Amino acid sequence: MESMELDLDLDQELMQKFSCMGTTDKDILIAEFQRLLGFQLNPAGCAFFLDMTNWNLQAAIGAYYDF
């Protein structure tokens, strides 16, 4: 039972890492984040939310709106 839980945790961690692999250039992600928010946030603010979410654009936008 414990082994299955460990496998599940590893699978979830692996999937999270794969979801962030599409990020090739942080400057592009920052620019896209700004564009999607209608330039309401400066590049440093965008970088903060992106860094907080492992440079996952979708998660960063969600975190921004949750804030």
N, C-alpha and C positions, 0 to 999 in steps of 0.2 A: 504494500500500500504506500509506504513512504517513498519507494523508488518511483512509483507512478507520479506522485506529487512533484518529485524532483524533476522528472522528465517533462512534466507540464510546465514547470517554472522555466526550465531551460528553453523549451519550445517558445514560450511567450517572449522571453528575452531575445532569442534569435530573431523572431518575427519583428520585434521592435527595432532591432539593429538593421534588418533588411529594409524596413520602411524608411529609414534615414539614409540609405545608401544612394538614393537619387540626388542627393545634394552634392554638387560638384564644386560650386563656387559660392562662397558666403556672400560676396558682393551682389551676385545675381539674386540670391534669396532675399537679401535686405531690400533691394530695389523692388522686387516683386511684392514683398510684404507692404512696403510703402504704397505701391500702386494700388493694391487691393484695399487698403484703408483710405484711399483718397488723399494720401499725403498728410494725414492727421498726426503722424508720429515721425520724429527725426530719425536718421539712420542709427544713432546710438540706442534709442529706445527700441527700434526694430531688432537690433542685434541682441539686446537684453532678452526679449521674448523668444527669439529664435534659439539663443544659447540655452535658455531655461528649458526648452523642449527638444534638445538634441538636434537643432536645426531642421526640425520637421515643420514645414510651412503651415500645414493644416492645423496642427496642434498649437502652434504659436498664435495663430489667429484666434483660435478658441480660447486660449489663455488670455489674450488681450481683451476679448469681449467679456470673459468671466471677471476680469479685473474691473 
